[in-house]
Amino acid sequence: DNLALERTRLANERTLLAYARTGIILVASGATIMKLYGDDARYLIAGLALAAAGVGTIMLGVRRFRALARRLN
């Protein structure tokens, strides 16, 4: 029973890191698009959308991590 709880905690941490990794990639992709094609408004909007999606992904991951951590404690 104790080992199952530890496995669940570790899985929760691993999932948080996956959310963070995905969010960072989205923000970096958005910044790259804005830097390379910043003169065109369409690419600027696409870059901002990717960056916002990345930040949202990180926030969602932190929210889900905290909710599960509270339930486990």
C-alpha positions as semicolon CSV with decimal commas, in nm:
position;residue;x (nm);y (nm);z (nm)
1;D;0,000;0,000;0,000
2;N;0,283;0,237;0,088
3;L;0,472;0,153;-0,232
4;A;0,162;0,220;-0,441
5;L;0,135;0,566;-0,286
6;E;0,501;0,636;-0,364
7;R;0,454;0,520;-0,725
8;T;0,156;0,752;-0,759
9;R;0,356;1,046;-0,621
10;L;0,641;0,977;-0,861
11;A;0,400;0,944;-1,153
12;N;0,247;1,278;-1,055
13;E;0,591;1,442;-1,059
14;R;0,674;1,281;-1,394
15;T;0,348;1,410;-1,539
16;L;0,421;1,762;-1,412
17;L;0,759;1,751;-1,584
18;A;0,594;1,639;-1,907
19;Y;0,352;1,934;-1,889
20;A;0,643;2,171;-1,822
21;R;0,847;2,028;-2,109
22;T;0,555;2,063;-2,349
23;G;0,485;2,418;-2,233
24;I;0,847;2,524;-2,273
25;I;0,858;2,381;-2,625
26;L;0,539;2,570;-2,717
27;V;0,675;2,898;-2,579
28;A;1,007;2,848;-2,758
29;S;0,830;2,766;-3,085
30;G;0,617;3,078;-3,054
31;A;0,921;3,293;-2,983
32;T;1,105;3,143;-3,279
33;I;0,816;3,211;-3,514
34;M;0,788;3,569;-3,390
35;K;1,162;3,623;-3,427
36;L;1,189;3,473;-3,776
37;Y;0,865;3,608;-3,924
38;G;0,790;3,904;-3,698
39;D;0,716;4,139;-3,990
40;D;0,402;3,950;-4,091
41;A;0,103;3,997;-3,858
42;R;-0,022;3,643;-3,919
43;Y;0,299;3,491;-3,790
44;L;0,308;3,732;-3,498
45;I;-0,041;3,620;-3,395
46;A;0,053;3,255;-3,442
47;G;0,365;3,301;-3,230
48;L;0,171;3,475;-2,955
49;A;-0,092;3,200;-2,963
50;L;0,174;2,932;-2,927
51;A;0,339;3,118;-2,641
52;A;0,005;3,162;-2,465
53;A;-0,076;2,795;-2,515
54;G;0,261;2,706;-2,363
55;V;0,203;2,918;-2,055
56;G;-0,148;2,773;-2,024
57;T;-0,011;2,421;-2,050
58;I;0,237;2,483;-1,770
59;M;-0,032;2,638;-1,552
60;L;-0,265;2,344;-1,616
61;G;0,009;2,098;-1,524
62;V;0,085;2,280;-1,198
63;R;-0,284;2,295;-1,112
64;R;-0,335;1,923;-1,172
65;F;-0,014;1,839;-0,982
66;R;-0,124;2,036;-0,678
67;A;-0,473;1,889;-0,682
68;L;-0,345;1,531;-0,686
69;A;-0,075;1,608;-0,428
70;R;-0,341;1,744;-0,193
71;R;-0,553;1,432;-0,239
72;L;-0,256;1,207;-0,170
73;N;-0,168;1,386;0,152
